[in-house]
Amino acid sequence: MAETLSLRSKAVKVFDYKNLDLSEYIPEFAPDEEALKKDMDRMLKAFGMKIEGESVEAGDMAVITCTSETPKFNKKGITVIVGKGYFSKELEEKLIGVKKGENFSLEADGALVNGTVDRIVRPVVPEMTDESIAKLGIEGVSSVKDLKAFCVDKQIEKLLDDIEEADMASAYLWQKLSEESVFELDEEELKKADEEAAIKEKELEAQKVVFETEEERIKFEKEYEEEYGEPYSEVDFGEFTKNMYRMELQLAALGYEEALKQGTAATYEEYENYIDSIKNYYPNLTMEEMKVQFPVEKYIKERYNDIICKELDDYVLSEFKKKMNPYR
């Protein structure tokens, strides 16, 4: 049995973040109805049936064999989507009405083309009814309204990729979970978190902005205070980094509790696989040196952080969709 990677720090009481109001972060949104119609039509076609046609119609996929002095048309098994113009608009138009197995002779794009229609495949698009939609087999979609909601969800996901509101809502939940939950933090793990914070503090101090003019300093400090709500001169990097790394440890404790419930606790084998997966980036290091560079303690914390952060992000996305999607 694989060795489980446990965390000694515990979350003894977990705050129920699902009662928090996220409405201030949720933007105004109206679906793009034109894009919605196109998406629904595309999905109906994708999930629809395909039948064998007897004679070529617009929209069919026809497989043809041709002979011609023009190389483009002198081929076997040419597949054309009739009416799209991807292969030859003129040839596709003249194929309409030709029967399966029938020989044809026509001019297309200035070339004489002789050929045979080998096969006709016709997509049959389902009707836009609850019954036909339910037969498509799309998970969670059993009606026209469900399909609209499904397609609009995709619009919302694309929008949220381009704006910060969902990230801000997730950060708000992280903060509340950290503040309102009750933890028993292991002394050694807490000490390690503070040591990492001290290293990060030095990095931030070294990266402090240097101003060439007084005007630059005033402009920067004004913009900083407007964005973050506190004067730049009062920023305490020590306190900031300590809080950040302690919060990471708390979130890891929450993630560990969730992993235990799900039966997805990390294992030492997974850690070794992780080290093995990144060793090509550090060709001069041995496996043991890699483990020093990327210690198992850091892997554990990041692994369990990922679990709780994904849970929070998934919850935020579901709440945004509920509020933004008029078909839900």
Phi and psi in degrees as a GROMACS rama.xvg file:
@    title "Ramachandran Plot"
@    xaxis  label "Phi"
@    yaxis  label "Psi"
@TYPE xy
-65.4372  141.754  ALA-2
-72.1227  123.209  GLU-3
-77.7133  137.692  THR-4
-92.9226  106.815  LEU-5
-99.908  162.328  SER-6
-112.99  134.397  LEU-7
-79.8983  -29.1597  ARG-8
-69.3826  141.812  SER-9
-125.67  149.251  LYS-10
-102.064  103.841  ALA-11
-86.6217  -18.7258  VAL-12
-147.448  121.316  LYS-13
-103.751  125.122  VAL-14
-67.5924  136.865  PHE-15
-84.1094  89.8177  ASP-16
-70.5548  -13.9769  TYR-17
-72.7455  -6.38239  LYS-18
-92.7237  -2.46779  ASN-19
-76.9296  146.206  LEU-20
-88.8473  118.989  ASP-21
-104.055  8.17141  LEU-22
-59.039  -30.4765  SER-23
-67.0989  -19.4643  GLU-24
-95.2299  -13.9858  TYR-25
-85.7755  118.821  ILE-26
-78.323  161.189  PRO-27
-66.3202  142.887  GLU-28
-153.685  136.76  PHE-29
-129.101  128.264  ALA-30
-61.6781  148.349  PRO-31
-81.0393  101.226  ASP-32
-66.4277  -34.3208  GLU-33
-65.3911  -45.7179  GLU-34
-64.6158  -35.1363  ALA-35
-61.1015  -45.8696  LEU-36
-62.3281  -42.7003  LYS-37
-64.0017  -41.2352  LYS-38
-64.2636  -42.5294  ASP-39
-65.7477  -41.4844  MET-40
-62.6678  -42.259  ASP-41
-62.8544  -41.9687  ARG-42
-69.0751  -38.5801  MET-43
-61.7259  -41.1488  LEU-44
-66.2036  -42.2504  LYS-45
-64.0544  -36.2437  ALA-46
-97.821  -0.272229  PHE-47
-76.6035  175.066  GLY-48
-84.6423  162.196  MET-49
-126.376  129.98  LYS-50
-121.938  162.75  ILE-51
-82.089  127.851  GLU-52
-93.2137  154.599  GLY-53
-92.1192  -35.2383  GLU-54
-140.198  152.194  SER-55
-69.9158  131.615  VAL-56
-126.598  160.462  GLU-57
-59.2721  135.495  ALA-58
96.4652  -14.3937  GLY-59
-71.6101  155.816  ASP-60
-99.8917  112.585  MET-61
-107.733  134.381  ALA-62
-104.757  120.988  VAL-63
-127.68  153.361  ILE-64
-117.364  127.897  THR-65
-128.926  152.979  CYS-66
-125.559  139.865  THR-67
-168.07  155.038  SER-68
-73.4041  -15.9685  GLU-69
-88.939  119.667  THR-70
-52.9562  -35.841  PRO-71
-56.8699  -36.978  LYS-72
-98.3638  -2.95125  PHE-73
-96.8586  71.2883  ASN-74
-147.593  160.333  LYS-75
-101.739  150.785  LYS-76
61.4233  39.2944  GLY-77
-76.4072  128.207  ILE-78
-102.632  123.024  THR-79
-125.778  140.342  VAL-80
-95.3758  106.36  ILE-81
-65.6406  123.135  VAL-82
101.118  -13.2915  GLY-83
-83.2148  -26.5462  LYS-84
77.5519  12.9545  GLY-85
-68.0719  -36.2787  TYR-86
-96.5069  -60.7943  PHE-87
-158.453  113.085  SER-88
-59.38  -42.3618  LYS-89
-67.3897  -44.4902  GLU-90
-62.9364  -42.8679  LEU-91
-61.891  -41.2919  GLU-92
-63.3437  -38.9812  GLU-93
-78.3812  -15.7904  LYS-94
-75.2494  -22.3872  LEU-95
-59.4459  126.029  ILE-96
99.8821  -17.2114  GLY-97
-71.7875  135.969  VAL-98
-87.3443  158.433  LYS-99
-60.8336  130.034  LYS-100
85.3329  -7.39878  GLY-101
-83.7912  140.153  GLU-102
-81.0592  149.723  ASN-103
-138.441  155.75  PHE-104
-139.404  121.674  SER-105
-152.528  168.177  LEU-106
-107.406  133.937  GLU-107
-144.38  129.095  ALA-108
53.9472  36.8406  ASP-109
79.7391  8.58212  GLY-110
-120.621  145.152  ALA-111
-83.1302  127.631  LEU-112
-126.615  123.87  VAL-113
-110.928  140.541  ASN-114
-168.934  -175.902  GLY-115
-137.373  140.995  THR-116
-85.8174  111.306  VAL-117
-82.7229  -34.7666  ASP-118
-157.768  147.655  ARG-119
-129.037  119.892  ILE-120
-113.703  123.867  VAL-121
-117.106  120.934  ARG-122
-73.7639  133.768  PRO-123
-108.498  108.444  VAL-124
-81.1914  127.069  VAL-125
-62.1669  152.603  PRO-126
-68.3091  154.305  GLU-127
-84.5569  73.1605  MET-128
-130.353  158.503  THR-129
-57.6574  -40.6376  ASP-130
-64.7801  -45.6001  GLU-131
-70.1881  -35.7018  SER-132
-64.8592  -39.904  ILE-133
-62.3884  -28.5045  ALA-134
-80.0836  -7.94208  LYS-135
-69.8648  -25.6612  LEU-136
80.414  21.4416  GLY-137
-82.6279  125.717  ILE-138
-57.4997  128.283  GLU-139
78.9006  3.98958  GLY-140
-119.407  112.453  VAL-141
-133.457  10.6125  SER-142
-155.334  169.382  SER-143
-60.2174  -42.5746  VAL-144
-61.2402  -41.6755  LYS-145
-60.6813  -41.4661  ASP-146
-65.9627  -39.7042  LEU-147
-62.1892  -44.2842  LYS-148
-61.3705  -42.1144  ALA-149
-59.093  -46.427  PHE-150
-70.1568  -39.3357  CYS-151
-68.3016  -33.0181  VAL-152
-55.2506  -38.3991  ASP-153
-64.8278  -38.2708  LYS-154
-63.0012  -41.8883  GLN-155
-65.1826  -43.5973  ILE-156
-59.4724  -42.2252  GLU-157
-63.9018  -41.9061  LYS-158
-62.0217  -44.9397  LEU-159
-67.3044  -22.9357  LEU-160
-67.7431  -24.0099  ASP-161
-101.392  -8.98187  ASP-162
-123.87  170.715  ILE-163
-100.113  -5.71754  GLU-164
-58.4807  -42.6206  GLU-165
-65.9052  -39.7804  ALA-166
-63.9388  -38.8604  ASP-167
-65.3876  -39.3806  MET-168
-65.6634  -41.2006  ALA-169
-62.7494  -43.4269  SER-170
-62.01  -37.5812  ALA-171
-62.4835  -42.9992  TYR-172
-65.7759  -41.0686  LEU-173
-57.1343  -45.6895  TRP-174
-63.1882  -45.1977  GLN-175
-66.6743  -39.5472  LYS-176
-60.6733  -42.4801  LEU-177
-65.8184  -41.7624  SER-178
-76.2499  -37.6348  GLU-179
-98.3569  -18.4163  GLU-180
-79.835  162.186  SER-181
-111.609  128.393  VAL-182
-123.036  151.534  PHE-183
-117.315  97.1169  GLU-184
-87.2834  129.979  LEU-185
-65.2692  136.585  ASP-186
-61.1345  -42.022  GLU-187
-67.4015  -41.8933  GLU-188
-68.2173  -36.2787  GLU-189
-67.2903  -41.2422  LEU-190
-61.6575  -42.3422  LYS-191
-63.8721  -40.6299  LYS-192
-62.6054  -40.7823  ALA-193
-67.6985  -34.8007  ASP-194
-66.0236  -42.0685  GLU-195
-64.5289  -37.6218  GLU-196
-64.2257  -39.18  ALA-197
-64.5233  -38.9734  ALA-198
-64.8515  -43.2103  ILE-199
-65.1671  -36.5777  LYS-200
-59.7919  -43.6503  GLU-201
-62.8479  -39.1579  LYS-202
-63.0611  -43.3723  GLU-203
-67.0146  -39.6568  LEU-204
-61.4228  -38.7937  GLU-205
-70.0704  -21.9646  ALA-206
-98.5651  9.92796  GLN-207
-57.7756  142.911  LYS-208
-65.5721  133.629  VAL-209
-109.184  125.932  VAL-210
-100.91  136.604  PHE-211
-85.3687  -26.7059  GLU-212
-135.226  161.239  THR-213
-65.8277  -34.8617  GLU-214
-62.9473  -40.5356  GLU-215
-61.6077  -43.0022  GLU-216
-62.5396  -46.5887  ARG-217
-62.9316  -44.0726  ILE-218
-63.1493  -46.0508  LYS-219
-62.4536  -46.5382  PHE-220
-65.6502  -34.0997  GLU-221
-66.0772  -47.2168  LYS-222
-64.9486  -37.6531  GLU-223
-63.886  -46.0381  TYR-224
-66.186  -37.2117  GLU-225
-63.5226  -37.4961  GLU-226
-81.6429  -40.6094  GLU-227
-107.632  -7.32623  TYR-228
79.2016  11.9013  GLY-229
-148.07  150.101  GLU-230
-63.9586  139.396  PRO-231
-61.5414  -33.5799  TYR-232
-66.0361  -20.0164  SER-233
-97.2402  3.04146  GLU-234
-68.1722  125.265  VAL-235
-106.076  99.6008  ASP-236
-62.2316  -32.9177  PHE-237
-62.9524  -48.9882  GLY-238
-67.2102  -38.813  GLU-239
-61.54  -50.2661  PHE-240
-68.6803  -37.413  THR-241
-62.3633  -46.7363  LYS-242
-61.6994  -40.0266  ASN-243
-63.5521  -46.9472  MET-244
-73.8675  -31.0064  TYR-245
-69.9971  -36.8951  ARG-246
-64.3971  -39.2972  MET-247
-59.0962  -41.1807  GLU-248
-65.5658  -41.0406  LEU-249
-63.3077  -44.5001  GLN-250
-64.6427  -36.7347  LEU-251
-62.5395  -38.7293  ALA-252
-63.1804  -39.6594  ALA-253
-64.926  -42.1994  LEU-254
-64.7723  -35.5834  GLY-255
-65.3119  -43.5382  TYR-256
-60.1083  -40.8782  GLU-257
-67.5396  -40.3408  GLU-258
-62.6242  -38.2723  ALA-259
-63.8392  -40.4881  LEU-260
-64.201  -39.9037  LYS-261
-82.6365  -12.6985  GLN-262
72.0937  30.996  GLY-263
-120.015  29.1433  THR-264
-60.5825  144.086  ALA-265
-67.383  154.636  ALA-266
-123.885  160.955  THR-267
-65.056  -30.7568  TYR-268
-63.0946  -39.9966  GLU-269
-64.0138  -38.7898  GLU-270
-61.931  -45.5346  TYR-271
-64.2549  -36.6232  GLU-272
-64.8691  -37.263  ASN-273
-63.4269  -47.2468  TYR-274
-59.4943  -42.4154  ILE-275
-64.5862  -33.7281  ASP-276
-71.9125  -22.2604  SER-277
-109.146  2.96045  ILE-278
-65.5023  -26.7179  LYS-279
-64.0834  -22.8531  ASN-280
-79.093  -12.8404  TYR-281
-132.29  66.6671  TYR-282
-63.3228  -20.229  PRO-283
-88.9088  -2.3201  ASN-284
-104.385  141.024  LEU-285
-78.0513  170.526  THR-286
-60.6612  -40.0385  MET-287
-66.8762  -39.6502  GLU-288
-66.3639  -34.299  GLU-289
-63.3739  -39.1805  MET-290
-69.2138  -27.485  LYS-291
-73.1303  -41.0398  VAL-292
-66.9481  -38.2196  GLN-293
-125.455  77.4395  PHE-294
-64.6286  154.172  PRO-295
-61.6827  -31.8891  VAL-296
-61.7682  -40.3276  GLU-297
-68.2101  -40.3527  LYS-298
-61.0765  -44.1792  TYR-299
-58.1939  -48.2962  ILE-300
-63.6444  -43.5155  LYS-301
-67.6564  -38.5827  GLU-302
-62.3324  -45.6996  ARG-303
-78.1443  -27.171  TYR-304
-60.9942  -43.7843  ASN-305
-59.2391  -38.317  ASP-306
-63.6294  -49.6145  ILE-307
-72.2714  -34.3533  ILE-308
-67.3841  -37.95  CYS-309
-65.0371  -40.1133  LYS-310
-61.2876  -43.4691  GLU-311
-67.0803  -43.9088  LEU-312
-63.3555  -41.1326  ASP-313
-63.7217  -39.6174  ASP-314
-65.895  -45.1186  TYR-315
-59.0136  -46.4499  VAL-316
-60.2145  -42.6486  LEU-317
-65.4126  -38.0253  SER-318
-68.7643  -40.0993  GLU-319
-62.7764  -42.5929  PHE-320
-63.8314  -41.1116  LYS-321
-58.7743  -43.6896  LYS-322
-81.5604  -31.8336  LYS-323
-91.6551  -24.7254  MET-324
-91.384  111.569  ASN-325
-69.3523  -11.2645  PRO-326
-96.5054  6.80721  TYR-327
